[in-house]
Amino acid sequence: MRGTDLRAAVRGRASRLSLRRRLVIIQLVLLLISCAIIAAVTTLALRHFLLDRLDQQLAAAGNRYAISLEHSSDGDADNPFSAVAGQSAGTLGARILHGTVTAIGIVPDGDEQTTVAVADRARIAGLTASSRPATIELPGLGDYRLLVQPGRDGDLLVTGLSQHGVDETIQRLAIIEAIVFVAALALSGVIGALAVRVSLRPLTRIAHTAREVANMSLATGAVALPARPQTSAPDTEVGQLTHAFGHMLEHVQTALTERHASEERLRHFIADASFELRTPIAVIRSHAEHAQRVGDQSSEQTAVALTRITSESARMGQLVDDLLLLARLDSGRPLSRDEVDLTRLALDSVSDARIASPDHRWQLELPEHPAMVIGDQHRLHQVIANLLANARTHTPPGTTVITQLIQHGAGRVEVVVTDDGPGISPQVLPHVFERFVRADAARSHTTGSTGLGLPISEAILRAHHGTITVASEPGRTSFTIHLPGSPAHPDRAP
């Protein structure tokens, strides 16, 4: 349980560290492991090299000592090597006979004599012959590299060299490596911390931008998000994250902009709808009150009031129907999907327009073959009728209105309604497909226009995967409907 709690505590503390600290710690740990491996390898390699050199010296010294011991006199048994020339100071020699050290000595360094302790003699007396040198710890002399060889008289000849020089060299190397590695770790930690800080600076900017966005009021109104964070290395992980974050902010900005625009359109829509409904309601109320006041006193005035009530009620009902249709189209409710002959719709619509306005000149140009599309016949008829009604309403008598039905390649069909009237005002032209926009506000109420005909037409065509465009100048106004043709009827265009 204690081990589990300790690991959990370590993980908990590690999880609270910042990414910058984690990266620096990981870098230092990896560097520490590398330094430890380098130190171990170099120390072992140097120790092995120095011991090999020591063994070579030991082998060379052992031959001369063996000969010296074989022919030495007993008069100098305590230090038989004192008279041997060419031996390095600290060289140990001994002769073992039947487990007893009969002669032992150490080449002195100058005039100073080294006494071999009893414990050292006992340790040497227990040695056996070997073909390779071995490191033996002598209690009074330290570590010695000893070579034990059999002599001619059944004795053992021992030659040894102190390992103090090797150990001292290894110790110095370890100290130097420790100092160098500690300095390298410290320098690497500082440089690594600076490098990580610079490398993670884009993440800091992203966090700062995210905090700014979090502190902004995004619920309502127009919102301008902070500037997108930039990166100079788009191929790196941090650069990819910066690019993705900036792309996400662009999507959020676009969504917020569209939402604000939708809210503005809704506000205008509600305001315009309220204004449009207020007028017929006021008229209905006034005529109803008038009819109540006059009563049976004037049947003619009552009839007029009731007529006005009926007409305004019809106008209000038409406005409500148009609003309901727009709401259904905006909600994405599907329309009928039948095969529709646009040629027949164009003929019927132009015939109705001639009857409604005989003072206009109506012309119709049809292709050789029927133009078939897939859609809702009633709604498509409504679109063409709306365009002809606009031309009849907003142009003076005598205006020529031409309706063309054109078949193109790739299964496309166009309906073009063109008139030679005064055109649409340049200020109104960019907004003709917006709701409650009228070309002639002064005449709109007298003509019965609600400003919803073109928006309804555009919504109907969008539901049919089609489009509508307008081009206008004094003397020529043209509305063009683009619809995909019926797949059951191949292209018949020349």
Disulfide bonds with the S-S distance in Angstrom:
none
